[in-house]
């Protein structure tokens, strides 16, 4: 019988799976932001301009 409370291999496997899912979500959000800025302003890299983020946070307020 296994007396260990936590199985390190199982925890590592779940962390890797969570990391892969998180990485896929970040990449998908970045691609969506690039496509959205391309459609809106014609410049796909406008998402990286500080003025874009200033406008975004002003819009939220």
C-alpha positions in Angstrom: 0.0 0.0 0.0 1.2 3.5 -0.8 1.6 5.6 2.3 2.4 8.8 0.4 -0.3 11.5 0.7 0.8 13.2 -2.5 2.1 11.5 -5.6 4.7 13.8 -7.1 4.4 12.3 -10.5 0.7 12.9 -10.6 1.1 16.4 -9.4 3.8 17.1 -12.1 1.6 15.6 -14.8 -1.4 17.9 -13.8 0.9 20.9 -13.6 2.2 20.2 -17.1 -1.3 19.8 -18.5 -2.4 23.1 -16.8 0.7 24.8 -18.2 0.0 23.6 -21.7 -3.6 24.8 -21.5 -2.6 28.2 -20.1 0.0 28.6 -22.9 -2.6 27.7 -25.5 -5.0 30.3 -24.0 -2.4 33.0 -24.0 -1.3 32.3 -27.6 -5.0 32.3 -28.7 -5.6 35.6 -27.0 -2.6 37.1 -28.6 -3.6 35.9 -32.1 -7.1 37.2 -31.5 -5.8 40.6 -30.4 -3.5 40.9 -33.5 -6.4 40.0 -35.8 -8.7 42.4 -34.0 -6.3 45.3 -34.3 -5.7 44.4 -37.9 -9.4 44.7 -38.7 -9.9 47.8 -36.6 -6.9 49.9 -37.5 -5.0 48.0 -40.2 -1.9 47.6 -38.1 -1.6 44.2 -36.5 1.0 45.4 -34.0 -1.1 48.3 -32.7 -1.9 46.1 -29.7 1.6 46.7 -28.4 1.3 50.5 -28.5 0.9 52.1 -25.1 -1.8 54.4 -26.6 -3.9 51.3 -27.3 -3.8 50.2 -23.7 -4.5 53.8 -22.4 -7.6 53.9 -24.6 -8.7 50.5 -23.4 -8.4 51.3 -19.7 -10.2 54.7 -20.3 -13.0 52.8 -22.0 -13.4 50.5 -19.0 -13.8 53.5 -16.6 
